[in-house]
């Protein structure tokens, strides 16, 4: 099964795409030096952690 490339996607869109393709997203948040609490969550990294689970690292912009 091919993993969709969701790098740069809004988190909601990334989760929808992965679930539609049959994967379970696992979301982790990354904090930079300048945290924008009211920003938009986007995927900055993704990797397969099992055959069914895809880890998404998100950050707020």
N, CA, C and O of each residue as an XYZ file, in Angstrom:
244
protein
N       0.844     -1.175      0.000
C       0.000      0.000      0.000
C       0.897      1.248      0.000
O       1.813      1.357      0.815
N       0.633      2.170     -0.900
C       1.424      3.395     -1.007
C       0.950      4.426      0.014
O      -0.245      4.682      0.159
N       1.922      5.010      0.719
C       1.616      6.025      1.721
C       1.472      7.379      1.032
O       2.381      7.794      0.314
N       0.357      8.076      1.230
C       0.205      9.408      0.638
C       1.243     10.379      1.214
O       1.540     10.340      2.408
N       1.780     11.234      0.373
C       2.712     12.267      0.818
C       1.885     13.464      1.281
O       1.281     14.161      0.465
N       1.860     13.700      2.597
C       1.042     14.780      3.154
C       1.903     15.900      3.743
O       1.404     16.725      4.508
N       3.156     15.933      3.402
C       4.065     16.961      3.890
C       3.567     18.347      3.471
O       3.313     18.593      2.292
N       3.430     19.244      4.446
C       2.950     20.596      4.182
C       1.441     20.757      4.265
O       0.932     21.877      4.230
N       0.722     19.641      4.375
C      -0.739     19.698      4.447
C      -1.192     20.275      5.787
O      -0.482     20.176      6.787
N      -2.381     20.878      5.795
C      -3.042     21.184      7.051
C      -3.306     19.857      7.747
O      -3.583     18.860      7.081
N      -3.225     19.824      9.056
C      -3.344     18.557      9.777
C      -4.666     17.848      9.495
O      -4.690     16.624      9.367
N      -5.750     18.586      9.397
C      -7.053     17.966      9.133
C      -7.052     17.260      7.774
O      -7.557     16.145      7.647
N      -6.477     17.926      6.753
C      -6.410     17.344      5.412
C      -5.489     16.126      5.382
O      -5.780     15.139      4.706
N      -4.379     16.197      6.115
C      -3.431     15.084      6.167
C      -4.075     13.855      6.802
O      -3.947     12.744      6.287
N      -4.765     14.056      7.915
C      -5.439     12.945      8.598
C      -6.498     12.337      7.684
O      -6.588     11.114      7.573
N      -7.291     13.167      7.035
C      -8.320     12.666      6.115
C      -7.709     11.819      5.006
O      -8.231     10.751      4.687
N      -6.606     12.283      4.414
C      -5.958     11.555      3.319
C      -5.400     10.213      3.787
O      -5.526      9.210      3.085
N      -4.790     10.191      4.956
C      -4.220      8.944      5.475
C      -5.297      7.938      5.855
O      -5.180      6.752      5.544
N      -6.336      8.404      6.520
C      -7.434      7.513      6.904
C      -8.120      6.948      5.657
O      -8.461      5.766      5.619
N      -8.321      7.783      4.647
C      -8.945      7.326      3.401
C      -8.099      6.262      2.699
O      -8.629      5.402      1.996
N      -6.771      6.329      2.898
C      -5.869      5.351      2.288
C      -5.677      4.110      3.170
O      -4.948      3.190      2.798
N      -6.337      4.087      4.350
C      -6.277      2.915      5.204
C      -5.221      2.940      6.292
O      -4.905      1.900      6.869
N      -4.668      4.112      6.582
C      -3.634      4.234      7.607
C      -4.177      4.898      8.865
O      -5.197      5.587      8.833
N      -3.468      4.676      9.983
C      -3.822      5.308     11.255
C      -2.756      6.366     11.564
O      -1.603      6.013     11.810
N      -3.115      7.649     11.556
C      -2.143      8.701     11.859
C      -1.846      8.780     13.360
O      -2.746      8.655     14.191
N      -0.587      8.985     13.686
C      -0.141      9.237     15.057
C       0.482     10.631     15.022
O       1.474     10.850     14.327
N      -0.094     11.569     15.767
C       0.299     12.974     15.656
C       1.154     13.405     16.841
O       0.794     13.196     17.999
N       2.298     14.012     16.523
C       3.182     14.605     17.518
C       3.381     16.068     17.159
O       3.421     16.420     15.980
N       3.506     16.917     18.161
C       3.666     18.345     17.920
C       5.102     18.764     18.190
O       5.706     18.337     19.174
N       5.645     19.597     17.316
C       6.992     20.127     17.464
C       6.892     21.618     17.763
O       6.130     22.340     17.120
N       7.663     22.067     18.739
C       7.667     23.478     19.106
C       8.986     24.106     18.681
O      10.055     23.600     19.019
N       8.913     25.200     17.945
C      10.102     25.936     17.551
C      10.448     26.996     18.578
O       9.845     27.060     19.649
N      11.417     27.820     18.245
C      11.828     28.893     19.154
C      10.723     29.924     19.336
O      10.539     30.473     20.422
N       9.990     30.178     18.254
C       8.881     31.135     18.305
C       7.575     30.369     18.154
O       7.182     30.013     17.044
N       6.913     30.120     19.260
C       5.667     29.370     19.233
C       4.503     30.320     18.948
O       4.318     31.324     19.636
N       3.732     29.984     17.931
C       2.544     30.759     17.581
C       1.349     29.928     18.021
O       0.963     28.983     17.333
N       0.762     30.271     19.161
C      -0.297     29.455     19.734
C      -1.578     29.467     18.913
O      -2.353     28.513     18.984
N      -1.821     30.506     18.145
C      -3.057     30.595     17.375
C      -2.811     30.308     15.894
O      -3.624     30.677     15.047
N      -1.689     29.650     15.581
C      -1.354     29.396     14.186
C      -2.103     28.216     13.595
O      -2.944     27.598     14.249
N      -1.783     27.921     12.353
C      -2.378     26.812     11.622
C      -1.448     25.616     11.707
O      -0.257     25.742     11.424
N      -1.972     24.453     12.094
C      -1.158     23.240     12.222
C      -0.916     22.627     10.854
O      -1.856     22.336     10.115
N       0.371     22.432     10.522
C       0.761     21.808      9.254
C       1.755     20.688      9.519
O       2.488     20.713     10.508
N       1.772     19.702      8.621
C       2.685     18.575      8.731
C       4.074     19.020      8.275
O       4.240     19.531      7.167
N       5.076     18.819      9.147
C       6.445     19.176      8.782
C       7.324     17.940      8.582
O       8.435     18.050      8.063
N       6.832     16.758      8.991
C       7.570     15.507      8.792
C       6.597     14.347      8.900
O       5.628     14.403      9.656
N       6.865     13.290      8.134
C       6.051     12.092      8.243
C       6.943     10.878      8.072
O       7.936     10.919      7.345
N       6.576      9.781      8.759
C       7.305      8.530      8.598
C       6.414      7.367      9.006
O       5.539      7.512      9.859
N       6.642      6.217      8.393
C       5.905      5.011      8.741
C       6.504      4.427     10.015
O       7.717      4.238     10.100
N       5.656      4.140     11.010
C       6.148      3.515     12.235
C       5.686      2.064     12.337
O       6.148      1.326     13.208
N       4.789      1.654     11.464
C       4.374      0.251     11.316
C       3.669      0.154      9.958
O       3.604      1.126      9.206
N       3.152     -1.020      9.667
C       2.445     -1.184      8.388
C       1.161     -0.374      8.319
O       0.706     -0.016      7.232
N       0.570     -0.081      9.486
C      -0.697      0.652      9.511
C      -0.570      2.071     10.045
O      -1.431      2.904      9.762
N       0.478      2.371     10.808
C       0.581      3.670     11.475
C       1.606      4.586     10.799
O       2.712      4.172     10.451
N       1.199      5.837     10.630
C       2.064      6.866     10.067
C       2.206      7.970     11.096
O       1.211      8.544     11.541
N       3.433      8.267     11.472
C       3.689      9.349     12.422
C       3.752     10.676     11.674
O       4.470     10.812     10.684
N       2.996     11.640     12.159
C       3.002     12.981     11.595
C       3.532     13.943     12.652
O       3.008     14.006     13.765
N       4.565     14.685     12.299
C       5.075     15.738     13.160
C       4.468     17.039     12.635
O       4.603     17.370     11.457
N       3.797     17.769     13.526
C       3.146     18.999     13.099
C       3.733     20.188     13.848
O       4.307     20.045     14.928
N       3.577     21.346     13.259
C       3.988     22.591     13.895
C       2.966     23.666     13.531
O       2.271     23.561     12.520
N       2.884     24.690     14.362
C       1.944     25.781     14.117
C       2.642     26.910     13.371
O       3.754     27.308     13.719
N       1.972     27.421     12.341
C       2.518     28.523     11.536
C       1.540     29.668     11.518
O       1.806     30.697     10.896
